Amino acid sequence: MSMQLSPQSEATVAATAAVVAAHADEITATFYPAMFAAHPELRNVFNAANQAIGEQPKALAASVVAFAVQLIDPDAPDFTPVLQRIAHKHVSLGIRAPEYTIVGRHLMAAIGTVLGDAVTPEVAAAWDEVYWLFATQLIAEEARLYALGGTDPEQPWREYRVTARQEHSAEVFSLLLTPVAGELPEVRTGQYIAIAVDLPSGQRQPRQYTVSNGPGADALRVTIKRVRGADGTPDGVVSGWLHEYAQPGTVLEVSQPAGDVVLDNTAAPLVLVSAGIGITPVAAIMADVSQNQPDRTVRLFHADRSHAQHPLYTELREQVLAMPDARGQNWYEEHAAAAPTLVPARSGFMDFTGVEIPTDAQVFMCGPLPFMQSARRELMGQGIAAGNIHYEVFGPDMWAQNPA
């Protein structure tokens, strides 16, 4: 990155980074309630479920500390890809530049609250400098993305009408969306949109969903799984509302397409790895490749609870059959032996033992974080370069700072 800390701040950050990192979760857990108390309107931007289980504070803490370390350590990993990913997430949520001032003020106050007398004026000034280097780069990148999308940051949401709905299972459904006015935006294969819903509680909440159809369609398709709470986590309020109320004719507020995990245009073999509803970017990629690169080598690997809960299976099966060098393999936790799949399904969790994988492949994966971490380790163990493994995470993106 081209921006640098002042020499005095660099020395101060180097001396205090370990202390800030050790207290980062506590700092951001203090920061959020204070900020929301002063600016309740920002609750409409942040994912309430991630706040409830503590994931958003961890994500912010990891990002700011990783950015600071990159500023003071020339051997630290380049933060640019992480910053670009954050910018895409923010654009899909309609984040605006003035909100960075609010965040910065409350974040610095939280550092002072948690660290107390350790925060001398010099320490406060150094970490304020870190934050504003972080913020100004994000503001610039987000302004660029808004401009490329033809979006006014003051009006980031656009009305779309549900033109059709398809039920895939009791929990999974697809919506076809078309703009109430104007043309469909350009979507790069693999990108997502956010849908903002005004809930019965009076709260407004956005959620991001992959555009699951390919290029050339006359509507944007999103394929959504109704989230059921488990282990103390709440039900998905937005997916639940959409499951209940989003029917043909419903008008929804939708962001511009965003996301940096997109299909390349090379001829390299493709390996597509997914679990559960993480199959949605795979569906978009397969729709694109089957139309535009039908001879490309493609391997689809999907894990699910059962064949009955495998979203978009029939569509993907048809695309695999139409391509001469496309193959698929599925893993099901339940009833794998009886699953009527094109290739016999395997039982249990995804395991690449005995699976032939082209070592020069580009890998795209989407699914729960532990699943992707495990798959990534296995693929690297089979000779896939880390730089060839691309992934999409919805929710706080902690893995970007701490790949496992």
N, C-alpha and C positions, 0 to 999 in steps of 0.2 A: 504494500500500500504506500502511496506517496505521502500521506499525512504523517507528521511526527509530533511527539510531545516535545515541549520545551525542555532543555537540559535539566533545569531544576525539578520540573515535574517528573521527568523520567527517573531521576534518582529517588524521588519520594515514592513513586509508584513501585519501583523495584524493591524498596525497603518495606512497603506495606502490602504488597499484593497477596502475600501468603495469609496475612491477617484478614484482609477483606474476603479472600476466597473461603477461609475457614468459617466466616460468619455470613457468607453470601445468602444462604437460604433464610437465615434469621432476618437479615436486612430487608430482603424483598418481601418476606412475610409481614414485616412491620410496615413496609412502604404501601402495599396494596390497600389495606383497610383505611389508612390515613388518606390516600388519594381518593378512594371511592367516597369517603365521608365528605370530602371537600368538593368533589366533582362526581356526583352520582350518575351523571349522564354517560360517563365512561364505562359504566357497567354494561351499556348496550354494545360496546365494542369487544370486550373481553369475554371469553368463554367461561360461563359460570360454573360448568362442571369441572373444568380444569382448575379453576380457583378452589373449588370445594375439596379436591383431592391433593392440592398442593403442587400440581405439575407446572402451572404458569410461573409461580415464583422461582422454581428450580430452573426453568428455561431462561428467564431473564437473567438470573444470577450467572448461569453458565455462559451466556452470551457476552455479558459485560466483562466478566473476568477473562474469558478467552480473548476478547478484543484487547484488553489491557496487556495481557501477557504477550500477544503478538506485537504490540508496540515497543515493548522493552526487551524482547528476546529475538534476535535475528534468526535463530534456528527454529522458532515456533512455526507451526503449520500456517499457511496462508489463510487469513480469515475471509478473504474476498468471496469464496463460494458460499460461506455461511451468511455473510452480509447480503448477498444477492437473494438467497433463499428467504431471509427475513423480509426483505423488501417486497418480494412477490406476495408473501403472506399478508403483509400490511396493506398492500394495494387492494387485495381481494376483500379486505375488511373496511376499506374506506378511511384508513388512518390519514390524518392531515398534519401538516408541518406544525401548526400551533400546539398540538397535543404533546409534542416533544418537550416544550417548555414546562408544561404541567408535570410530566413524568420526571423530568430532571430535577425540578424543585423538590418534589416529594421523595425522590430517591436519595438526594443528598441529605435531606432531613432525616431519613431513616438510617443512613450511615452514621450520622451524628448521634442518634438515639441509641443505636446498638453498641457502637464502639466508644461512646462517651468521651472521656478526657484524651483518649488516644488520637482523636480527630483534632489536631492542631489546625490553625489557619492554613499552614502549608499543605497539610494532608488534604484538607477540604478543597483547596484550590487545585491540587494535582488531580484528584478524582473528578472534580467538576470538568477539568480539561479533557480527561479521558471520555467522560460521558458526551461532551459536545463534539469531540472528534467522531465518536460513534454515531451520534445523532445526525450530524451534518452530512456524513456519507450516506446514511439511510435516506435522509430527506432528498438528497440529490438523485439517488437511484430511483426512489419512488416517484419523484417528479418526472423522470425520464419515462418510466413505465406508464404513468398516467397519460403522458403526451402521446406515446406510441399507441396507446389504446383509444385515443381520442376522447378521453374522459376528463371532465372538469372535476378536480379534487373536491370542490365544494358541493358537487352533486354526483357522488360516486355510484349511486344506485340507479338502476334502470328497471322499468316495469316489463315483465314478461308474463305471457299468458300460458297456462297449462293447456296444451292442445290435445294431448292424449295421455293415458296412463295404462301401464301394463303391470299385472301382478305376476311375480316370479315364484313367490312362496308366501307363506303366512306373514313373513317378516320383511321380504325384499320386494321392491317395486321400482319401476322406472317412470319418470315423467318426461314428456317431450315439451320443450319450452320455446316459444317464439316471442320476439319483441312486440310489445303493444304498438310501438311506432318505430319506423326505421328498419335497417337491414340487420341481419345477423352479424356479429363481430367475427373477425378472423380468430380461429382457435388453433393453436399448435397442438398436435397430437400428444396427449398426456397431461394437458393443462386442466385446471379446475376452475369452477366458479364458486362464489359464496352466495347463499340464499339467506336473506334476513327476514325473520318472522316476528311479528308482534304477538306475544303469548297472552293467554287469558290473565296471567298475573299482572299484566301491564308492562312487563319487561320485554325488551327487544333483544333478540339474540341472533347472531350470524353463524352459519356453519358452512364449511367448504365441501364440495362434492366434485369428483372428477367428471368431466364431460366424457361419457362412455361410448359415444358413437364416433365414427370416423369422419374424414373430410367429405365435403360435397353434400351433406345432409341439409334439409330445409328447416331443421330445428335442432336445438341443443338437447341431448338426452343426458339425464342424470339418473343413476341407479343407486337407490338408497336402502340401507338396512335399518329397520327400526331398532334402536339400541335399548336393550333391557339391562337394568342395573344388576350388578353382581358384586358380592364381597363388600357391601356397604356403599358402592357407587350408585348415584341416582340414575333413573331411566333417562334416555335421551329426550329432552323436551322438544327440540326442534324436529328430530326425526319422527318423534311421536306425533307432533302436530301435523307434519306433512303426511304421515301415514293416514291420519284420521281425516284431514280436511282438504288436502291438495287433490282436487278433482278437475277434469276438463272444464275450463272456464275460469278457474281460480287465477287471480293475478298475484304474482310474487315479485319481490324486489330482489334483483340479481346484480352481482358485481361484474366488472369486466373480467375476461379470462386471465388467469395468472398461473404461474408455476414454471420452474426452471428444469424439471425432469421431463424432457420431451424427446420424442423419437428423432434419432439422427437420420441422415439421408445417405448413409454409407451402405456398402454391400456386405458388411461384416455379419457373421452369424448372430442371431438374436436369441437370448435366453430370457424368458419371461417367467418370473417367479411370483406367486401370489398366494394369499390365504384369505378365505372368507370374502367379505365385500371388497377387499383389496384387489379383486379381479377387475375392477372397473377401468383402471388405466390400461390393463392388458387387453381388454375388449376394444378400447379405442385404438391401440397400437395394431392389433390384429386386423381391424377393419381397414386401417390405412395400408398396411403391408399387403394384405390380400388383394387390394385394388391396384396398388402402385408398384409393388415389388413381389409379385407372386412367386418368383423363383428363389427368393431369399431363404436361406436356411433358418428355420425357426424351431425352437423347443419351448413348449409350454409346460410348466410345472405348477400344479395347484393343490393346495391342501384345504380340506373343509371337514365339517363334522360328519356329513353324509352326502350322498349323491343328491338326495331330495333338496338339500340346502345349498347346492352348488349353483350360484347365479350364472345366468347367461350361457349355460353349458351347450344347449342346442345350437345357438348362434356360433359359438367358437368351434364346435365340432364341424359344422358345415365349412367354415373357413379353412380348418386344417385339412379336410378332405379335398378341398379345391386346390391346395398348394402341393407341389410335388415333393418338397423337402421340408414339410412341417410335421412335427410329431408332438404328441402330448402324453403326459403322465399325471395321474391324479392320486392323491392319498386321502383316504377317508377314515375318520376315527371310528365310525360305526358302519356295519353292513357293507364293507368294502367288497367282499367276495361276491355279493349279489348285485352290485351296482352295474347297470346296463351301459357301460362306457365303451368307447371306441377301442381303447386298449385296457386290459384288465387293471382295475384300480388296486393300489396297494393299501394295506391296512396300517393304521396308526399315523404317526406324524411324518412329515416329509423327511426323507433320508436319501441322500444322493449315492449311497453305496451301490455300485454296479450300474450306475446311470452314466451313459457316455455324454460328455459335455464338451463342445468345441472350446479349446483353450483360448482362441482368439475372439471369443464372443463378446458382444456388448450385452450386459445384463441389466434388466429393469425389474425392480421388485416393489411390491406394495403389500402391506399387511401389518399385523401387530408388531410392535418394536422387538420383543424377544424372538419372535419367529424370524424376522429379517436379520437380526444379529446372528442367529444360529446358521441361517442359510448362507450368509456372507462368509462366515468362518469356513463352512464346508466348501464353498466355491473357491475361496482363496487356497484352501488345502488341495484342491484339484487343479491348481495352476492358473486360475483367473486372476488377472491383475486387479488390485484394489481400485485403481482409477477407471476400470471398465465396469464397475458395479455402481449402478445408479438406483436411487430409492426415493420413494415418496412417503412422507409421514404427515398425517393430519392430526393437528394438535401440537402441543409444545415439542419443538424439534431438538430434544436433548442429544440425540445420537450424533447430530452434526458436529457437536463439540467433543463428543466422547465415543468415537467409533469403537466397537468391540470385535 
